Amino acid sequence: MGPVYRQGCNRGREGCREGDDSGRAGLALQTFRQYPYKDLKTSIRACSVICHDIRVEALEPLHQRKENGEIFKNLKNTIIAMKLKIKKTNFISSIDSWYRFAPPERGDSQWVDGRSAKEFAKYMLSEAGKMPSEIEKYIKSLGWECHDCDCFPEHVTNFLLEYGTGSGRHHDALFVSKDWVVGVESKVSESFDSRIEDWLEKGKKNKDGGKNRKARIKESLRLITGQAYSDKDIESEAILDLRYQLISATVGTILEAKNHNIRKAALLVVEFQGNVLKEKGYMKNINTNSKDYQSFLDFLQIGEKNDLERKIEVEIDIDYTLSIWFKKIPINVLGPKYSVAE
């Protein structure tokens, strides 16, 4: 007699009741039944194509439990990799459709093999409808539930009027799931935009003499830290040395979580290394980026925290506080394949 399988699911997905062979859950269960016990790995692979977020518990016959116990120990409560839908105005499934529907902000000048915009697109498409494993591993490490997820490339988060006029946050991608949001900034060796000192100085050439840019920085820092800032406060060295893009990315991710009424968010910096296009001064730029990122974390007073604790609490309203985590994921580019860089 072969093993008996009992299906279940996480959080009571409809059509996933124990003993219910309907829908995707039933199809997955039927797939398990079709394969002989000795070909269990093939069965798992086949099921993963059909069904997401299904838990399958093996109830093997008593005489097989000893020899097969370890296999079932690993199988029990297994969660299938989360599915990913990439879309803008249309669904995106190739490099061509990515560029057609979600081109980078500066078009062809950014769409270059070996640089961040195009490498990120290729990376996101590398696992055919699944979240890239390095990102999924991080999400799971936070204890977040891995629901199906939508990915919106080149998504723009509009800032409210109190942040001053002008464009909002241009995410390289925004991931939105059932109860979490992740904003992404991808890099090879491109900078995190201007230092705040330089960014404010450029604003002085505008008709308003830079008032609009000051308003954006003050309101952005108020949202992030919960403290009010004056014109004099933002002229401190600790703030002037920060990079504008890291502040903008943090604010944009927080606002997206707020827009979706979600209490968990993360800002990921995905840095591509290895087989990338390296400009003159590449290593110097890499080191500058690393220093700038660390300075931003230190400003938030989380620079020495581990992955689980590297977060800040943001009070949106009296009864609404959300948490945002920060993580840099180095990705080693090996031709069409990717791995976590050491």
C-alpha positions in Angstrom: 0.0 0.0 0.0 1.4 3.4 -1.0 1.3 6.5 1.2 -1.9 8.5 1.8 -1.9 12.2 1.3 -4.0 14.8 3.1 -4.2 18.2 1.6 -4.4 21.4 3.6 -3.6 25.1 3.0 -2.4 28.2 4.7 -4.9 30.7 6.1 -7.9 28.7 4.7 -7.7 29.5 1.0 -11.0 28.9 -0.6 -11.3 25.5 -2.2 -8.5 24.1 0.1 -10.6 22.4 2.7 -9.5 19.1 3.9 -10.9 16.4 1.7 -12.0 18.9 -1.0 -10.7 17.8 -4.4 -12.0 20.9 -6.2 -10.0 23.7 -7.8 -6.2 24.0 -7.8 -5.9 22.2 -4.5 -7.7 19.2 -5.8 -5.7 19.1 -9.0 -2.5 19.2 -6.9 -3.7 16.4 -4.8 -4.6 14.3 -7.9 -1.1 14.9 -9.2 0.4 13.5 -6.1 -1.8 10.4 -6.4 -0.7 9.8 -9.9 3.0 9.2 -9.1 4.4 6.2 -7.3 5.9 6.7 -3.9 9.4 6.1 -5.1 9.1 9.1 -7.4 8.1 11.5 -4.7 10.4 14.3 -5.9 8.9 14.3 -9.4 5.4 14.5 -7.8 6.5 17.6 -5.8 7.8 19.3 -8.8 4.7 18.6 -10.8 2.5 19.9 -8.0 4.5 23.1 -7.7 3.7 24.0 -11.3 0.0 23.6 -10.6 -0.6 25.0 -7.2 0.8 27.7 -4.9 0.6 27.9 -1.2 -0.7 24.3 -0.7 0.4 22.3 2.2 0.6 18.5 1.7 1.0 16.2 4.7 2.1 12.7 4.1 0.4 10.0 6.2 2.5 7.0 5.2 1.7 3.4 6.2 3.1 2.3 9.5 5.6 -0.2 8.0 7.1 2.6 5.8 7.5 5.3 8.5 10.9 4.3 9.7 12.7 4.1 6.4 10.8 7.1 4.8 10.4 9.2 7.9 13.1 11.7 6.9 11.5 12.3 3.5 8.1 13.1 5.0 9.7 15.2 7.7 11.0 17.5 5.0 7.8 17.4 3.0 5.4 18.2 5.8 4.2 21.8 5.8 6.3 22.6 2.7 5.2 25.8 1.1 5.5 26.1 -2.7 7.5 29.1 -4.1 5.4 32.2 -4.5 4.1 33.2 -7.9 4.9 36.6 -9.3 2.9 38.6 -11.8 4.8 41.4 -13.5 2.6 44.1 -15.0 2.4 47.7 -15.9 -0.3 48.7 -18.4 0.0 45.0 -19.7 1.4 41.8 -18.3 5.2 41.5 -18.8 6.9 38.2 -19.6 9.9 39.1 -21.7 12.7 41.7 -22.0 11.0 43.2 -25.0 7.6 43.6 -23.3 9.4 45.0 -20.2 10.9 47.8 -22.2 7.7 48.3 -24.2 5.4 48.7 -21.2 7.8 49.8 -18.4 10.9 51.5 -19.9 13.4 53.2 -17.5 12.9 56.9 -16.8 15.6 57.9 -19.2 14.9 55.4 -21.9 17.6 54.0 -24.1 20.4 55.7 -22.2 19.6 53.4 -19.2 18.6 50.3 -21.1 22.1 48.8 -21.4 23.3 45.3 -20.9 25.4 45.1 -17.7 23.8 48.2 -16.1 21.1 48.2 -13.4 17.8 48.9 -15.4 18.2 46.1 -17.9 20.0 43.7 -15.5 17.2 44.1 -13.0 14.6 43.3 -15.7 16.5 40.1 -16.8 16.9 39.1 -13.1 13.2 39.5 -12.4 12.3 37.4 -15.5 15.0 34.7 -14.8 12.7 32.3 -12.8 9.7 32.3 -15.1 6.8 33.6 -13.0 8.3 33.2 -9.6 9.9 35.6 -7.2 13.7 35.5 -7.6 14.9 33.1 -4.9 17.3 35.6 -3.2 14.4 38.0 -2.6 12.0 35.3 -1.5 14.5 34.0 0.9 14.8 37.4 2.5 11.0 37.8 2.7 10.7 34.4 4.4 13.5 35.3 6.8 11.4 38.1 8.2 8.6 35.7 9.0 6.3 37.2 6.3 3.8 35.0 4.6 4.6 34.3 1.0 1.4 35.0 -0.8 1.2 35.5 -4.6 2.7 38.8 -5.4 2.3 41.6 -8.1 5.4 43.4 -9.4 5.0 46.8 -10.9 8.2 47.9 -12.7 9.0 51.6 -12.9 6.1 52.4 -10.6 5.8 56.1 -9.6 4.5 57.0 -6.1 3.1 60.5 -6.2 4.0 62.7 -3.2 1.4 64.8 -1.4 1.5 68.6 -1.6 3.2 68.9 1.8 6.2 67.3 0.2 6.4 70.1 -2.3 5.6 70.0 -6.0 7.4 67.9 -8.6 7.8 64.2 -9.4 7.4 61.5 -6.8 9.4 58.4 -6.2 10.3 56.3 -9.3 10.7 52.7 -7.9 12.7 50.4 -10.1 10.0 48.0 -9.0 7.2 47.8 -6.4 6.1 44.4 -5.0 2.6 44.3 -3.5 1.3 41.3 -1.7 -1.6 40.6 0.6 0.0 42.1 3.7 3.4 43.6 2.7 4.9 46.0 0.3 8.5 46.0 -1.0 10.2 48.9 -2.9 13.3 48.2 -4.9 16.3 50.3 -6.0 18.6 48.4 -8.3 22.3 49.2 -8.8 25.4 48.2 -10.6 27.6 51.2 -9.6 25.3 54.1 -10.3 25.1 56.5 -7.4 22.2 57.1 -5.0 21.6 60.5 -6.7 23.0 63.7 -5.3 24.0 64.4 -1.8 21.3 66.5 0.0 23.7 69.5 0.1 24.2 69.5 -3.6 20.5 68.7 -4.3 19.4 71.7 -2.2 22.0 73.9 -3.8 20.7 73.1 -7.3 17.2 74.1 -6.1 18.4 77.6 -5.3 18.5 78.2 -9.1 14.7 77.6 -9.3 12.2 80.4 -9.3 11.3 79.8 -5.7 14.9 79.9 -4.6 14.9 76.4 -3.4 11.9 76.6 -1.0 10.2 73.6 -2.7 13.1 71.3 -2.2 13.5 72.3 1.4 9.9 71.5 2.0 10.3 68.1 0.5 13.4 67.2 2.6 11.8 68.5 5.8 8.5 66.6 5.3 10.3 63.5 4.2 12.5 63.4 7.3 9.5 64.1 9.5 7.7 61.1 8.0 10.8 58.8 8.4 11.9 59.9 11.9 8.7 61.3 13.4 10.5 64.6 14.2 9.9 68.1 12.9 12.7 69.8 11.0 13.4 73.5 10.5 15.5 75.0 7.7 18.4 75.2 10.1 18.0 71.5 11.1 18.4 70.3 7.6 21.7 72.2 7.2 23.4 69.9 9.7 26.3 67.8 8.3 24.6 64.5 9.2 21.7 65.4 6.8 23.6 67.3 4.1 25.8 64.2 3.5 22.8 61.9 3.0 21.8 60.8 -0.6 18.5 62.1 -1.9 17.5 58.8 -3.6 17.6 56.8 -0.3 15.3 59.3 1.4 13.0 59.4 -1.6 12.9 55.6 -1.9 12.1 55.2 1.8 9.3 57.8 1.7 7.9 56.2 -1.5 7.8 52.8 0.0 6.2 54.0 3.2 3.5 55.9 1.3 2.7 52.8 -0.8 2.3 50.7 2.3 -0.1 53.4 3.6 -2.0 53.5 0.3 -2.6 49.8 0.6 -3.4 50.0 4.4 -0.5 47.6 5.0 1.7 47.6 8.2 4.8 45.8 6.8 7.2 47.2 4.2 10.8 46.8 3.1 13.2 48.8 1.0 15.6 46.5 -1.0 18.8 47.7 -2.7 19.6 45.0 -5.3 23.2 45.4 -6.3 24.5 43.5 -9.3 28.1 42.3 -9.4 30.3 40.0 -11.5 29.5 40.0 -15.2 28.4 43.6 -15.4 29.5 46.7 -17.4 32.2 48.4 -15.4 33.0 52.0 -16.1 36.2 53.8 -15.3 36.3 54.3 -11.5 33.9 51.3 -11.0 35.4 50.2 -7.7 35.5 53.7 -6.4 31.8 54.1 -7.2 31.0 50.8 -5.5 32.8 51.8 -2.4 31.1 55.3 -2.4 27.7 53.6 -2.7 28.5 51.2 0.2 29.6 54.1 2.4 26.5 56.2 1.5 24.1 53.3 2.2 25.8 52.7 5.6 25.6 56.4 6.4 21.9 56.4 5.8 21.4 53.3 8.0 23.5 55.0 10.7 21.3 58.1 10.5 18.3 55.9 11.1 20.2 54.4 14.0 19.9 50.9 12.6 23.4 50.5 11.0 24.6 47.8 13.4 21.3 45.9 13.4 20.9 42.4 11.9 18.4 41.7 9.1 15.5 41.0 11.4 16.0 44.1 13.5 17.1 46.5 10.7 13.8 48.4 10.7 12.2 51.6 11.8 8.6 52.2 13.1 6.7 54.9 11.3 3.6 56.4 12.9 1.1 57.3 10.2 -1.9 58.0 12.6 -2.6 57.6 16.3 -3.8 54.0 15.7 -1.7 53.2 12.6 2.0 52.4 12.8 3.9 50.5 10.1 7.4 48.9 10.1 9.9 49.3 7.2 12.9 47.0 7.0 16.1 47.8 5.0 18.3 45.3 3.2 21.0 45.3 0.5 21.1 42.1 -1.6 24.3 41.6 -3.7 23.6 39.5 -6.8 26.4 37.8 -8.7 25.6 37.9 -12.5 26.8 34.7 -14.1 25.6 35.1 -17.7 21.9 34.1 -17.6 22.2 32.8 -14.1 22.3 34.6 -10.7 23.6 33.8 -7.2 24.0 35.7 -4.0 27.4 37.4 -4.1 29.7 36.7 -1.2 
